[in-house]
Amino acid sequence: MTGARSFVVDDREKGIFLLDREALVSEDVLRGEMKNIFAKCWIYVGHGSELKRNGDFHTRKVAGRPVIFARDGKGQVRCHFNTCRHRGALVCTERKGNTRRFNCVYHGWIYNNDGSMARVPGDEAYTAAFDQSTFGLKAPARFEQYRDFWFMNLDADAQPLVEYLGEATDYIDLVVDQSPSNTMEVIAGTQEYDVNANWKLMVENSVDDYHLPSTHSTWLNFMANSGVKVEAPKDPSLVLPTHGLAIDLGNGHFTTDNINFRGRPVAAWIPIYGEDAKPEMDAIRQELVERVGADRAKRICDTNRNLVIFPNLVINDGSSVTIRTFFPDGANKMHVTAWALGPVEESESMRARRLDAFLTFYGPGGFATPDDVEALELVQQGLANYTDDRWSEMSRGMGREAAQLNSDEHHLRTFWRHWDKMMAGGSSGEQA
């Protein structure tokens, strides 16, 4: 970027918030994001349950960087840069597996699964100054976890992960508390798809309840026709069957917190689940009451939320639990990856209900995601006129004196304020 400048008009006195659409189309802005955001923030890598055995690994791109997410021979979770120390080739080309060592196919350098150097072929050709023990795989400057959600940070001076997450930990706890043993697991299978739109539009879409009645009318009709109570709101200022809150959690993180109407495997029954599911779901709810108390159990069972961890992690705790992350592949394209998450103890029937809810609503084959993808791609196409139609309007709810609602745009403004500050050189750990 040619110099720090603001991309937002934020007039809180007048109740006006505008976004400069250049932020959604510019490759120059993307280069600034890689330097000021993705190189400074804690970025989600994976969930520890993906690495069940010593030696398990997954390769993936995180913020454009190829990494190996692995559990070494002693059971320690690690993150290695998937780059040979010799000439820079990938040292692991498989998507996942179990191994003791990673072998570079170019010149045969071999690394242990803890990242240390195992063998350099023909090492007798090097001088005494060559110390192969110093040529282990590089790793991110910081690699830490909260409740088995693992993040990396390229900034050695970054604040600890738990401080960065701040109030967002309360909402991660609500997810993990769904398991009697506080042990959640990523369910086998991964959703991956590309969207021809700027990555920040997915942040907006993931928490934008304002679009639900118009974009997802087919799903709402399906729910209503299946016996789910979906009533039009009595308050004309609202647009959802039930309303909730939009909450700023600091450091650019935010969430919706809604009264549930669409059912939850833990443990709010709706007709779609069938009558035979009622006893098991009643038992799940009772276990929660006994373990965490009636008030917290009610919150876990009868509310749902879409949590955003700045900049690009979304945990949807709704009709199922979804972990979604997305990275830019150019200013006008992103790659999305999503996983389903569930308690390790749940029965086969409960797991089936969870996955059915996951696949029915989320993902490229569900009711919601194809609609969302089309909407975001239509936005990106419309942004071609940004030089003549410069500003996106995001003022909804600014004049509301009471708490901000989930159908307002408070949470979108939370993201953009923090993004704008970081693009100007602010710290990832400053409260928004």
Secondary structure as UniProt FT lines:
FT   STRAND          8..11
FT   TURN            12..15
FT   STRAND          16..20
FT   HELIX           21..24
FT   HELIX           27..36
FT   TURN            37..40
FT   STRAND          43..47
FT   HELIX           48..50
FT   TURN            54..55
FT   STRAND          56..62
FT   TURN            63..64
FT   STRAND          65..71
FT   TURN            73..74
FT   STRAND          77..81
FT   TURN            85..87
FT   STRAND          96..98
FT   STRAND          101..103
FT   TURN            105..107
FT   STRAND          110..112
FT   TURN            113..114
FT   STRAND          117..119
FT   TURN            121..122
FT   HELIX           123..125
FT   TURN            128..129
FT   HELIX           132..134
FT   STRAND          142..146
FT   TURN            147..148
FT   STRAND          149..153
FT   TURN            156..157
FT   HELIX           161..165
FT   TURN            166..167
FT   HELIX           168..176
FT   TURN            177..178
FT   TURN            180..181
FT   STRAND          184..186
FT   STRAND          191..195
FT   HELIX           199..207
FT   HELIX           209..211
FT   HELIX           212..215
FT   HELIX           217..225
FT   TURN            226..227
FT   TURN            236..237
FT   STRAND          245..250
FT   TURN            251..252
FT   STRAND          253..259
FT   TURN            265..267
FT   HELIX           271..273
FT   HELIX           275..277
FT   HELIX           278..292
FT   HELIX           294..302
FT   STRAND          303..309
FT   TURN            310..312
FT   STRAND          313..317
FT   STRAND          321..328
FT   TURN            331..332
FT   STRAND          334..343
FT   TURN            344..345
FT   HELIX           348..361
FT   TURN            364..365
FT   HELIX           369..382
FT   HELIX           383..385
FT   TURN            386..388
FT   STRAND          391..393
FT   TURN            396..399
FT   TURN            406..407
FT   HELIX           410..423
FT   TURN            424..425
FT   TURN            428..429
//
